[in-house]
């Protein structure tokens, strides 16, 4: 059963970051599941390590448009 995990930098890290958001696809095999039943039953655990890449350029933040009156 694949699970899409979206990770992002929660904020400024002193001396580190910001980091580029990323998406990781995690596959849960039958061996990873405890008490497997139907697709909506059971539970599973899997230990993974995710390393986000450090952002090298500032993101483009467009100026907010002025309200038209």
N, CA and C of each residue as an Amber inpcrd file, in Angstrom:
protein
   207
   0.8510000  -1.1730000   0.0000000   0.0000000   0.0000000   0.0000000
   0.9010000   1.2420000   0.0000000   0.8940000   2.0240000  -1.0610000
   1.7330000   3.2240000  -1.1080000   1.1020000   4.3830000  -0.3370000
   1.9710000   5.1850000   0.2610000   1.5460000   6.3640000   1.0080000
   2.4310000   7.5180000   0.5570000   1.8090000   8.6230000   0.1420000
   2.5630000   9.8050000  -0.2870000   2.7460000  10.7200000   0.9260000
   4.0030000  11.0110000   1.2620000   4.3370000  11.8630000   2.3980000
   4.9530000  13.1500000   1.8630000   4.3240000  14.2880000   2.1840000
   4.8100000  15.5890000   1.7280000   5.4800000  16.2690000   2.9190000
   6.7520000  16.6390000   2.7570000   7.5120000  17.2620000   3.8310000
   7.9080000  18.6730000   3.4290000   7.9650000  19.5620000   4.4270000
   8.3850000  20.9370000   4.1770000   9.0700000  21.4840000   5.4210000
   9.7880000  22.5580000   5.2420000  10.4940000  23.2260000   6.3190000
   9.4850000  24.0230000   7.1420000   9.3700000  23.7530000   8.4610000
   8.3670000  24.4560000   9.2650000   8.7200000  25.9070000   9.5640000
   9.9640000  26.3020000   9.3380000  10.3230000  27.6860000   9.6140000
  11.8280000  27.8660000   9.5670000  12.2560000  29.0230000   9.9710000
  13.6830000  29.3340000   9.9410000  14.4110000  28.5310000  11.0170000
  15.5190000  27.9230000  10.6150000  16.3900000  27.2090000  11.5330000
  17.6610000  28.0270000  11.6780000  17.9970000  28.4670000  12.8850000
  19.2020000  29.2880000  13.0430000  20.4440000  28.5650000  12.5140000
  21.1090000  29.1940000  11.5500000  22.3250000  28.6390000  10.9830000
  22.1000000  27.5510000   9.9530000  20.8390000  27.1620000   9.7330000
  20.5160000  26.1130000   8.7610000  19.2330000  26.4990000   8.0550000
  19.0720000  25.9510000   6.8400000  17.8130000  26.1780000   6.1350000
  17.8060000  27.5000000   5.4160000  16.7380000  27.8530000   4.7790000
  15.5120000  27.0760000   4.6320000  15.7370000  25.8690000   3.7220000
  14.7990000  24.9320000   3.7750000  14.8980000  23.7020000   3.0160000
  13.8010000  23.6240000   1.9660000  14.0830000  22.9200000   0.8830000
  13.1520000  22.7630000  -0.2350000  12.1350000  21.6730000   0.1170000
  10.8370000  21.9300000  -0.0450000   9.8320000  20.8900000   0.1900000
  10.0560000  19.6970000  -0.7420000   9.6090000  18.5260000  -0.3000000
   9.7920000  17.3240000  -1.1010000   8.6320000  16.3640000  -0.8680000
   8.4620000  15.4170000  -1.7630000   7.4360000  14.3840000  -1.6450000
   8.1250000  13.0290000  -1.7080000   7.7560000  12.1400000  -0.7910000
   8.3410000  10.8010000  -0.7170000   7.2210000   9.7810000  -0.7890000
   7.4130000   8.7590000  -1.6030000   6.4460000   7.6770000  -1.6990000
   6.9570000   6.5230000  -0.8390000   6.1480000   6.1040000   0.1360000
   6.5080000   5.0290000   1.0550000   5.5930000   3.8500000   0.7750000
   6.1800000   2.6830000   0.5540000   5.3920000   1.4730000   0.3100000
   5.3310000   0.6250000   1.5710000   4.1260000   0.3050000   1.9960000
   3.9230000  -0.6060000   3.1090000   3.6220000  -1.9840000   2.5260000
   4.5060000  -2.9290000   2.7810000   4.3170000  -4.3040000   2.3350000
   3.5460000  -5.0620000   3.4180000   3.0600000  -6.2160000   3.0900000
   2.3220000  -7.0370000   4.0630000   3.1460000  -7.2810000   5.3220000
   4.4610000  -7.4580000   5.1710000   5.3350000  -7.7130000   6.3210000
   5.4230000  -6.5170000   7.2650000   5.1120000  -5.2960000   6.7710000
   5.1560000  -4.0930000   7.6080000   3.8880000  -3.9170000   8.4350000
   2.8680000  -4.7010000   8.1450000   1.5600000  -4.5140000   8.7660000
   1.3660000  -5.4580000   9.9680000   0.6840000  -4.9430000  10.9860000
   0.2660000  -5.7500000  12.1200000  -1.2430000  -5.9280000  12.0130000
  -1.7040000  -7.1270000  12.2270000  -3.1370000  -7.4450000  12.1420000
  -3.7380000  -6.9910000  10.8170000  -3.1360000  -7.3720000   9.6900000
  -3.7020000  -6.9270000   8.4170000  -5.0800000  -7.5370000   8.1860000
  -5.9480000  -6.7340000   7.6760000  -7.2910000  -7.1890000   7.3380000
  -7.6350000  -6.5970000   5.9890000  -8.7840000  -6.0030000   5.9010000
  -9.1670000  -5.2840000   4.6850000  -8.3020000  -4.0370000   4.5510000
  -8.4540000  -3.3000000   3.4610000  -7.6440000  -2.1130000   3.2000000
  -7.7670000  -1.0550000   4.2900000  -8.8480000  -1.0740000   5.0570000
  -9.0660000  -0.0480000   6.0750000  -8.7960000  -0.5690000   7.4870000
  -8.3480000  -1.8000000   7.6280000  -8.1070000  -2.3770000   8.9390000
  -6.6140000  -2.6180000   9.1610000  -6.2340000  -2.7410000  10.4220000
  -4.8550000  -3.0330000  10.7740000  -4.0470000  -1.7670000  10.9760000
  -2.7710000  -1.9470000  11.2450000  -1.8660000  -0.8190000  11.4330000
  -0.4870000  -1.2470000  10.9450000   0.3630000  -0.2830000  10.7630000
   1.6960000  -0.5880000  10.2750000   2.6980000   0.4330000  10.7660000
   3.9530000   0.0240000  10.7870000   5.0410000   0.9060000  11.1790000
   6.1850000   0.7270000  10.2080000   6.8600000   1.8180000   9.9280000
   8.0230000   1.7590000   9.0570000   8.9180000   2.9240000   9.4330000
  10.1820000   2.6520000   9.6550000  11.1190000   3.7140000   9.9900000
  11.8350000   4.1480000   8.7170000  11.8080000   5.4580000   8.4480000
  12.4680000   6.0010000   7.2630000  13.2500000   7.2420000   7.6680000
  14.1930000   7.6160000   6.8520000  14.9560000   8.8500000   7.0560000
  14.7240000   9.7330000   5.8400000  14.3370000  10.9720000   6.0970000
  14.1210000  11.9380000   5.0160000  15.0680000  13.1000000   5.2400000
  15.8230000  13.4220000   4.2190000  16.7390000  14.5640000   4.2820000
  16.2870000  15.5720000   3.2230000  15.8910000  16.7400000   3.6820000
  15.4970000  17.7960000   2.7470000  16.7420000  18.5130000   2.2470000
  16.7080000  18.9300000   0.9940000  17.8160000  19.6780000   0.4130000
  17.7230000  21.1300000   0.8600000  18.8720000  21.7040000   1.1360000
  18.8970000  23.1050000   1.5330000  18.6070000  23.9770000   0.3260000
  17.7640000  24.9750000   0.5410000  17.3940000  25.8940000  -0.5320000
  18.5760000  26.8010000  -0.8180000  18.9520000  26.9150000  -2.0860000
  20.1150000  27.7250000  -2.4470000  19.7350000  29.1230000  -2.9000000
  18.5080000  29.2870000  -3.3550000  18.0490000  30.6060000  -3.8020000
  16.8140000  30.9910000  -3.0230000  16.5970000  32.2880000  -2.8950000
  15.3800000  32.7500000  -2.2360000  14.1880000  32.4610000  -3.1290000
  13.0810000  31.9850000  -2.5310000  11.8880000  31.7390000  -3.3650000
  11.3330000  33.0460000  -3.8880000  10.7300000  32.9650000  -5.0570000
  10.1210000  34.1580000  -5.6240000   8.7950000  34.4110000  -4.9390000
   8.6760000  35.5400000  -4.2880000   7.4240000  35.9390000  -3.6380000
   6.9150000  37.1770000  -4.3400000   5.9590000  37.0000000  -5.2250000
   5.4550000  38.1790000  -5.9410000   4.7860000  39.1590000  -4.9820000
   4.9090000  40.3990000  -5.3450000   4.2490000  41.4490000  -4.5480000
   2.7480000  41.2510000  -4.6100000   2.0380000  41.4000000  -3.4860000
   0.5950000  41.2660000  -3.5470000  -0.0160000  42.3760000  -4.4140000
  -1.0140000  41.9940000  -5.1930000  -1.6640000  42.9740000  -6.0560000
  -2.4900000  43.9260000  -5.2060000  -2.4530000  45.2080000  -5.5780000
  -3.2530000  46.1870000  -4.8820000  -4.7160000  45.9930000  -5.2530000
  -5.5790000  46.2260000  -4.2720000  -7.0110000  46.0870000  -4.5450000
  -7.4600000  47.1690000  -5.5010000  -8.2530000  46.7710000  -6.4870000
  -8.7910000  47.7370000  -7.4400000 -10.0880000  48.2840000  -6.8780000
 -10.2220000  49.5880000  -6.9410000 -11.4430000  50.2340000  -6.4270000
 -12.2510000  50.7840000  -7.5450000
